[in-house]
């Protein structure tokens, strides 16, 4: 666990339909194979993401605002740690909405599960 002094596990559930808006980026190669805050091993090819506070296991539909491209991801890590960003997507998820070409973009994420 990256921050063992913090307890992230929660039985809380995010409210279905809740929306988040802001910048999303993606992360991968440098973290591939390392442990996430949830205890899972990060796989850049899975459809996962990092969010600062949503319960682990929360599923989000992430839509890129400028293109309409979308992807469904599951929260399994904490972050991003860059001001103004709301999500860090795995490489696979980031590529699906074109973040590999622009680095980051404005998105709307909706809790679906």
Chimera marker file (.cmm) of the C-alpha trace (Angstrom):
<marker_set name="trace">
<marker id="1" x="0.000" y="0.000" z="0.000" r="1" g="1" b="0" radius="0.5"/>
<marker id="2" x="1.400" y="3.374" z="-0.961" r="1" g="1" b="0" radius="0.5"/>
<marker id="3" x="0.099" y="5.230" z="2.115" r="1" g="1" b="0" radius="0.5"/>
<marker id="4" x="-0.235" y="2.672" z="4.922" r="1" g="1" b="0" radius="0.5"/>
<marker id="5" x="-1.107" y="5.347" z="7.499" r="1" g="1" b="0" radius="0.5"/>
<marker id="6" x="-4.379" y="6.052" z="5.668" r="1" g="1" b="0" radius="0.5"/>
<marker id="7" x="-7.329" y="3.697" z="5.716" r="1" g="1" b="0" radius="0.5"/>
<marker id="8" x="-9.108" y="3.679" z="2.368" r="1" g="1" b="0" radius="0.5"/>
<marker id="9" x="-11.273" y="0.587" z="2.589" r="1" g="1" b="0" radius="0.5"/>
<marker id="10" x="-14.915" y="1.435" z="3.005" r="1" g="1" b="0" radius="0.5"/>
<marker id="11" x="-18.264" y="-0.288" z="2.970" r="1" g="1" b="0" radius="0.5"/>
<marker id="12" x="-19.802" y="2.960" z="1.720" r="1" g="1" b="0" radius="0.5"/>
<marker id="13" x="-21.470" y="3.009" z="-1.665" r="1" g="1" b="0" radius="0.5"/>
<marker id="14" x="-21.378" y="5.934" z="-4.042" r="1" g="1" b="0" radius="0.5"/>
<marker id="15" x="-24.760" y="7.316" z="-5.071" r="1" g="1" b="0" radius="0.5"/>
<marker id="16" x="-25.857" y="5.875" z="-8.417" r="1" g="1" b="0" radius="0.5"/>
<marker id="17" x="-26.222" y="8.698" z="-10.931" r="1" g="1" b="0" radius="0.5"/>
<marker id="18" x="-23.839" y="11.057" z="-9.115" r="1" g="1" b="0" radius="0.5"/>
<marker id="19" x="-21.798" y="13.085" z="-11.609" r="1" g="1" b="0" radius="0.5"/>
<marker id="20" x="-18.241" y="14.371" z="-11.401" r="1" g="1" b="0" radius="0.5"/>
<marker id="21" x="-16.784" y="16.852" z="-13.860" r="1" g="1" b="0" radius="0.5"/>
<marker id="22" x="-13.195" y="17.870" z="-14.390" r="1" g="1" b="0" radius="0.5"/>
<marker id="23" x="-9.917" y="16.859" z="-15.975" r="1" g="1" b="0" radius="0.5"/>
<marker id="24" x="-8.886" y="13.232" z="-16.369" r="1" g="1" b="0" radius="0.5"/>
<marker id="25" x="-5.467" y="11.873" z="-17.245" r="1" g="1" b="0" radius="0.5"/>
<marker id="26" x="-4.051" y="8.372" z="-17.461" r="1" g="1" b="0" radius="0.5"/>
<marker id="27" x="-1.242" y="6.466" z="-15.807" r="1" g="1" b="0" radius="0.5"/>
<marker id="28" x="0.379" y="3.186" z="-16.538" r="1" g="1" b="0" radius="0.5"/>
<marker id="29" x="3.859" y="2.001" z="-17.463" r="1" g="1" b="0" radius="0.5"/>
<marker id="30" x="5.607" y="3.282" z="-14.347" r="1" g="1" b="0" radius="0.5"/>
<marker id="31" x="2.937" y="1.803" z="-12.060" r="1" g="1" b="0" radius="0.5"/>
<marker id="32" x="2.205" y="-1.459" z="-13.918" r="1" g="1" b="0" radius="0.5"/>
<marker id="33" x="2.637" y="-4.425" z="-11.571" r="1" g="1" b="0" radius="0.5"/>
<marker id="34" x="2.720" y="-2.305" z="-8.407" r="1" g="1" b="0" radius="0.5"/>
<marker id="35" x="0.217" y="-2.444" z="-5.586" r="1" g="1" b="0" radius="0.5"/>
<marker id="36" x="-2.654" y="0.047" z="-5.650" r="1" g="1" b="0" radius="0.5"/>
<marker id="37" x="-4.148" y="1.706" z="-2.571" r="1" g="1" b="0" radius="0.5"/>
<marker id="38" x="-6.909" y="-0.950" z="-2.622" r="1" g="1" b="0" radius="0.5"/>
<marker id="39" x="-4.313" y="-3.724" z="-2.402" r="1" g="1" b="0" radius="0.5"/>
<marker id="40" x="-4.818" y="-4.890" z="-5.988" r="1" g="1" b="0" radius="0.5"/>
<marker id="41" x="-1.876" y="-5.144" z="-8.338" r="1" g="1" b="0" radius="0.5"/>
<marker id="42" x="-2.181" y="-2.425" z="-10.988" r="1" g="1" b="0" radius="0.5"/>
<marker id="43" x="-2.588" y="-3.696" z="-14.535" r="1" g="1" b="0" radius="0.5"/>
<marker id="44" x="-2.435" y="-0.897" z="-17.104" r="1" g="1" b="0" radius="0.5"/>
<marker id="45" x="-4.514" y="-3.055" z="-19.471" r="1" g="1" b="0" radius="0.5"/>
<marker id="46" x="-7.501" y="-3.329" z="-17.102" r="1" g="1" b="0" radius="0.5"/>
<marker id="47" x="-10.317" y="-0.791" z="-17.096" r="1" g="1" b="0" radius="0.5"/>
<marker id="48" x="-9.634" y="0.847" z="-13.751" r="1" g="1" b="0" radius="0.5"/>
<marker id="49" x="-9.042" y="4.314" z="-12.345" r="1" g="1" b="0" radius="0.5"/>
<marker id="50" x="-7.826" y="6.293" z="-9.377" r="1" g="1" b="0" radius="0.5"/>
<marker id="51" x="-10.080" y="8.745" z="-7.529" r="1" g="1" b="0" radius="0.5"/>
<marker id="52" x="-9.334" y="10.602" z="-4.307" r="1" g="1" b="0" radius="0.5"/>
<marker id="53" x="-12.341" y="9.436" z="-2.282" r="1" g="1" b="0" radius="0.5"/>
<marker id="54" x="-14.912" y="7.273" z="-4.098" r="1" g="1" b="0" radius="0.5"/>
<marker id="55" x="-15.251" y="3.816" z="-2.522" r="1" g="1" b="0" radius="0.5"/>
<marker id="56" x="-13.161" y="1.081" z="-4.124" r="1" g="1" b="0" radius="0.5"/>
<marker id="57" x="-15.220" y="-0.959" z="-6.555" r="1" g="1" b="0" radius="0.5"/>
<marker id="58" x="-17.325" y="2.006" z="-7.673" r="1" g="1" b="0" radius="0.5"/>
<marker id="59" x="-17.995" y="1.785" z="-11.411" r="1" g="1" b="0" radius="0.5"/>
<marker id="60" x="-18.000" y="4.964" z="-13.465" r="1" g="1" b="0" radius="0.5"/>
<marker id="61" x="-18.985" y="5.758" z="-17.015" r="1" g="1" b="0" radius="0.5"/>
<marker id="62" x="-16.440" y="8.352" z="-18.116" r="1" g="1" b="0" radius="0.5"/>
<marker id="63" x="-17.325" y="10.510" z="-21.130" r="1" g="1" b="0" radius="0.5"/>
<marker id="64" x="-14.811" y="12.839" z="-22.749" r="1" g="1" b="0" radius="0.5"/>
<marker id="65" x="-16.643" y="16.162" z="-23.053" r="1" g="1" b="0" radius="0.5"/>
<marker id="66" x="-15.160" y="17.311" z="-26.364" r="1" g="1" b="0" radius="0.5"/>
<marker id="67" x="-15.509" y="14.062" z="-28.328" r="1" g="1" b="0" radius="0.5"/>
<marker id="68" x="-18.228" y="12.043" z="-26.592" r="1" g="1" b="0" radius="0.5"/>
<marker id="69" x="-15.908" y="9.021" z="-26.385" r="1" g="1" b="0" radius="0.5"/>
<marker id="70" x="-16.722" y="6.920" z="-23.322" r="1" g="1" b="0" radius="0.5"/>
<marker id="71" x="-15.410" y="4.074" z="-21.214" r="1" g="1" b="0" radius="0.5"/>
<marker id="72" x="-16.523" y="2.226" z="-18.070" r="1" g="1" b="0" radius="0.5"/>
<marker id="73" x="-13.942" y="1.897" z="-15.284" r="1" g="1" b="0" radius="0.5"/>
<marker id="74" x="-13.743" y="0.640" z="-11.696" r="1" g="1" b="0" radius="0.5"/>
<marker id="75" x="-12.106" y="2.613" z="-8.884" r="1" g="1" b="0" radius="0.5"/>
<marker id="76" x="-9.203" y="0.643" z="-7.387" r="1" g="1" b="0" radius="0.5"/>
<marker id="77" x="-6.631" y="3.309" z="-6.485" r="1" g="1" b="0" radius="0.5"/>
<marker id="78" x="-6.247" y="6.787" z="-4.992" r="1" g="1" b="0" radius="0.5"/>
<marker id="79" x="-5.245" y="9.892" z="-6.886" r="1" g="1" b="0" radius="0.5"/>
<marker id="80" x="-4.702" y="11.813" z="-9.037" r="1" g="1" b="0" radius="0.5"/>
<marker id="81" x="-2.200" y="14.000" z="-7.251" r="1" g="1" b="0" radius="0.5"/>
<marker id="82" x="-2.147" y="16.781" z="-9.843" r="1" g="1" b="0" radius="0.5"/>
<marker id="83" x="-4.234" y="19.852" z="-9.019" r="1" g="1" b="0" radius="0.5"/>
<marker id="84" x="-7.408" y="20.141" z="-11.027" r="1" g="1" b="0" radius="0.5"/>
<marker id="85" x="-7.582" y="16.475" z="-12.032" r="1" g="1" b="0" radius="0.5"/>
<marker id="86" x="-10.443" y="14.274" z="-10.848" r="1" g="1" b="0" radius="0.5"/>
<marker id="87" x="-9.465" y="10.879" z="-12.320" r="1" g="1" b="0" radius="0.5"/>
<marker id="88" x="-6.408" y="8.964" z="-13.401" r="1" g="1" b="0" radius="0.5"/>
<marker id="89" x="-7.439" y="6.251" z="-15.850" r="1" g="1" b="0" radius="0.5"/>
<marker id="90" x="-5.493" y="3.113" z="-16.684" r="1" g="1" b="0" radius="0.5"/>
<marker id="91" x="-3.665" y="3.134" z="-20.025" r="1" g="1" b="0" radius="0.5"/>
<marker id="92" x="-6.325" y="0.931" z="-21.665" r="1" g="1" b="0" radius="0.5"/>
<marker id="93" x="-9.157" y="3.200" z="-20.517" r="1" g="1" b="0" radius="0.5"/>
<marker id="94" x="-7.234" y="6.347" z="-21.411" r="1" g="1" b="0" radius="0.5"/>
<marker id="95" x="-6.555" y="5.074" z="-24.928" r="1" g="1" b="0" radius="0.5"/>
<marker id="96" x="-10.225" y="4.220" z="-25.428" r="1" g="1" b="0" radius="0.5"/>
<marker id="97" x="-11.154" y="7.891" z="-25.035" r="1" g="1" b="0" radius="0.5"/>
<marker id="98" x="-8.051" y="9.265" z="-26.777" r="1" g="1" b="0" radius="0.5"/>
<marker id="99" x="-6.067" y="10.528" z="-23.792" r="1" g="1" b="0" radius="0.5"/>
<marker id="100" x="-2.949" y="8.890" z="-25.220" r="1" g="1" b="0" radius="0.5"/>
<marker id="101" x="-3.017" y="11.601" z="-27.909" r="1" g="1" b="0" radius="0.5"/>
<marker id="102" x="-3.724" y="14.635" z="-25.679" r="1" g="1" b="0" radius="0.5"/>
<marker id="103" x="-2.520" y="13.652" z="-22.182" r="1" g="1" b="0" radius="0.5"/>
<marker id="104" x="-5.592" y="14.901" z="-20.336" r="1" g="1" b="0" radius="0.5"/>
<marker id="105" x="-9.069" y="16.177" z="-21.155" r="1" g="1" b="0" radius="0.5"/>
<marker id="106" x="-12.278" y="17.377" z="-19.544" r="1" g="1" b="0" radius="0.5"/>
<marker id="107" x="-14.646" y="14.546" z="-18.694" r="1" g="1" b="0" radius="0.5"/>
<marker id="108" x="-17.966" y="13.856" z="-17.059" r="1" g="1" b="0" radius="0.5"/>
<marker id="109" x="-17.986" y="10.713" z="-14.920" r="1" g="1" b="0" radius="0.5"/>
<marker id="110" x="-21.259" y="9.179" z="-13.763" r="1" g="1" b="0" radius="0.5"/>
<marker id="111" x="-21.521" y="6.557" z="-10.997" r="1" g="1" b="0" radius="0.5"/>
<marker id="112" x="-23.246" y="3.544" z="-12.544" r="1" g="1" b="0" radius="0.5"/>
<marker id="113" x="-22.612" y="0.897" z="-9.864" r="1" g="1" b="0" radius="0.5"/>
<link id1="1" id2="2" r="1" g="1" b="0" radius="0.2"/>
<link id1="2" id2="3" r="1" g="1" b="0" radius="0.2"/>
<link id1="3" id2="4" r="1" g="1" b="0" radius="0.2"/>
<link id1="4" id2="5" r="1" g="1" b="0" radius="0.2"/>
<link id1="5" id2="6" r="1" g="1" b="0" radius="0.2"/>
<link id1="6" id2="7" r="1" g="1" b="0" radius="0.2"/>
<link id1="7" id2="8" r="1" g="1" b="0" radius="0.2"/>
<link id1="8" id2="9" r="1" g="1" b="0" radius="0.2"/>
<link id1="9" id2="10" r="1" g="1" b="0" radius="0.2"/>
<link id1="10" id2="11" r="1" g="1" b="0" radius="0.2"/>
<link id1="11" id2="12" r="1" g="1" b="0" radius="0.2"/>
<link id1="12" id2="13" r="1" g="1" b="0" radius="0.2"/>
<link id1="13" id2="14" r="1" g="1" b="0" radius="0.2"/>
<link id1="14" id2="15" r="1" g="1" b="0" radius="0.2"/>
<link id1="15" id2="16" r="1" g="1" b="0" radius="0.2"/>
<link id1="16" id2="17" r="1" g="1" b="0" radius="0.2"/>
<link id1="17" id2="18" r="1" g="1" b="0" radius="0.2"/>
<link id1="18" id2="19" r="1" g="1" b="0" radius="0.2"/>
<link id1="19" id2="20" r="1" g="1" b="0" radius="0.2"/>
<link id1="20" id2="21" r="1" g="1" b="0" radius="0.2"/>
<link id1="21" id2="22" r="1" g="1" b="0" radius="0.2"/>
<link id1="22" id2="23" r="1" g="1" b="0" radius="0.2"/>
<link id1="23" id2="24" r="1" g="1" b="0" radius="0.2"/>
<link id1="24" id2="25" r="1" g="1" b="0" radius="0.2"/>
<link id1="25" id2="26" r="1" g="1" b="0" radius="0.2"/>
<link id1="26" id2="27" r="1" g="1" b="0" radius="0.2"/>
<link id1="27" id2="28" r="1" g="1" b="0" radius="0.2"/>
<link id1="28" id2="29" r="1" g="1" b="0" radius="0.2"/>
<link id1="29" id2="30" r="1" g="1" b="0" radius="0.2"/>
<link id1="30" id2="31" r="1" g="1" b="0" radius="0.2"/>
<link id1="31" id2="32" r="1" g="1" b="0" radius="0.2"/>
<link id1="32" id2="33" r="1" g="1" b="0" radius="0.2"/>
<link id1="33" id2="34" r="1" g="1" b="0" radius="0.2"/>
<link id1="34" id2="35" r="1" g="1" b="0" radius="0.2"/>
<link id1="35" id2="36" r="1" g="1" b="0" radius="0.2"/>
<link id1="36" id2="37" r="1" g="1" b="0" radius="0.2"/>
<link id1="37" id2="38" r="1" g="1" b="0" radius="0.2"/>
<link id1="38" id2="39" r="1" g="1" b="0" radius="0.2"/>
<link id1="39" id2="40" r="1" g="1" b="0" radius="0.2"/>
<link id1="40" id2="41" r="1" g="1" b="0" radius="0.2"/>
<link id1="41" id2="42" r="1" g="1" b="0" radius="0.2"/>
<link id1="42" id2="43" r="1" g="1" b="0" radius="0.2"/>
<link id1="43" id2="44" r="1" g="1" b="0" radius="0.2"/>
<link id1="44" id2="45" r="1" g="1" b="0" radius="0.2"/>
<link id1="45" id2="46" r="1" g="1" b="0" radius="0.2"/>
<link id1="46" id2="47" r="1" g="1" b="0" radius="0.2"/>
<link id1="47" id2="48" r="1" g="1" b="0" radius="0.2"/>
<link id1="48" id2="49" r="1" g="1" b="0" radius="0.2"/>
<link id1="49" id2="50" r="1" g="1" b="0" radius="0.2"/>
<link id1="50" id2="51" r="1" g="1" b="0" radius="0.2"/>
<link id1="51" id2="52" r="1" g="1" b="0" radius="0.2"/>
<link id1="52" id2="53" r="1" g="1" b="0" radius="0.2"/>
<link id1="53" id2="54" r="1" g="1" b="0" radius="0.2"/>
<link id1="54" id2="55" r="1" g="1" b="0" radius="0.2"/>
<link id1="55" id2="56" r="1" g="1" b="0" radius="0.2"/>
<link id1="56" id2="57" r="1" g="1" b="0" radius="0.2"/>
<link id1="57" id2="58" r="1" g="1" b="0" radius="0.2"/>
<link id1="58" id2="59" r="1" g="1" b="0" radius="0.2"/>
<link id1="59" id2="60" r="1" g="1" b="0" radius="0.2"/>
<link id1="60" id2="61" r="1" g="1" b="0" radius="0.2"/>
<link id1="61" id2="62" r="1" g="1" b="0" radius="0.2"/>
<link id1="62" id2="63" r="1" g="1" b="0" radius="0.2"/>
<link id1="63" id2="64" r="1" g="1" b="0" radius="0.2"/>
<link id1="64" id2="65" r="1" g="1" b="0" radius="0.2"/>
<link id1="65" id2="66" r="1" g="1" b="0" radius="0.2"/>
<link id1="66" id2="67" r="1" g="1" b="0" radius="0.2"/>
<link id1="67" id2="68" r="1" g="1" b="0" radius="0.2"/>
<link id1="68" id2="69" r="1" g="1" b="0" radius="0.2"/>
<link id1="69" id2="70" r="1" g="1" b="0" radius="0.2"/>
<link id1="70" id2="71" r="1" g="1" b="0" radius="0.2"/>
<link id1="71" id2="72" r="1" g="1" b="0" radius="0.2"/>
<link id1="72" id2="73" r="1" g="1" b="0" radius="0.2"/>
<link id1="73" id2="74" r="1" g="1" b="0" radius="0.2"/>
<link id1="74" id2="75" r="1" g="1" b="0" radius="0.2"/>
<link id1="75" id2="76" r="1" g="1" b="0" radius="0.2"/>
<link id1="76" id2="77" r="1" g="1" b="0" radius="0.2"/>
<link id1="77" id2="78" r="1" g="1" b="0" radius="0.2"/>
<link id1="78" id2="79" r="1" g="1" b="0" radius="0.2"/>
<link id1="79" id2="80" r="1" g="1" b="0" radius="0.2"/>
<link id1="80" id2="81" r="1" g="1" b="0" radius="0.2"/>
<link id1="81" id2="82" r="1" g="1" b="0" radius="0.2"/>
<link id1="82" id2="83" r="1" g="1" b="0" radius="0.2"/>
<link id1="83" id2="84" r="1" g="1" b="0" radius="0.2"/>
<link id1="84" id2="85" r="1" g="1" b="0" radius="0.2"/>
<link id1="85" id2="86" r="1" g="1" b="0" radius="0.2"/>
<link id1="86" id2="87" r="1" g="1" b="0" radius="0.2"/>
<link id1="87" id2="88" r="1" g="1" b="0" radius="0.2"/>
<link id1="88" id2="89" r="1" g="1" b="0" radius="0.2"/>
<link id1="89" id2="90" r="1" g="1" b="0" radius="0.2"/>
<link id1="90" id2="91" r="1" g="1" b="0" radius="0.2"/>
<link id1="91" id2="92" r="1" g="1" b="0" radius="0.2"/>
<link id1="92" id2="93" r="1" g="1" b="0" radius="0.2"/>
<link id1="93" id2="94" r="1" g="1" b="0" radius="0.2"/>
<link id1="94" id2="95" r="1" g="1" b="0" radius="0.2"/>
<link id1="95" id2="96" r="1" g="1" b="0" radius="0.2"/>
<link id1="96" id2="97" r="1" g="1" b="0" radius="0.2"/>
<link id1="97" id2="98" r="1" g="1" b="0" radius="0.2"/>
<link id1="98" id2="99" r="1" g="1" b="0" radius="0.2"/>
<link id1="99" id2="100" r="1" g="1" b="0" radius="0.2"/>
<link id1="100" id2="101" r="1" g="1" b="0" radius="0.2"/>
<link id1="101" id2="102" r="1" g="1" b="0" radius="0.2"/>
<link id1="102" id2="103" r="1" g="1" b="0" radius="0.2"/>
<link id1="103" id2="104" r="1" g="1" b="0" radius="0.2"/>
<link id1="104" id2="105" r="1" g="1" b="0" radius="0.2"/>
<link id1="105" id2="106" r="1" g="1" b="0" radius="0.2"/>
<link id1="106" id2="107" r="1" g="1" b="0" radius="0.2"/>
<link id1="107" id2="108" r="1" g="1" b="0" radius="0.2"/>
<link id1="108" id2="109" r="1" g="1" b="0" radius="0.2"/>
<link id1="109" id2="110" r="1" g="1" b="0" radius="0.2"/>
<link id1="110" id2="111" r="1" g="1" b="0" radius="0.2"/>
<link id1="111" id2="112" r="1" g="1" b="0" radius="0.2"/>
<link id1="112" id2="113" r="1" g="1" b="0" radius="0.2"/>
</marker_set>
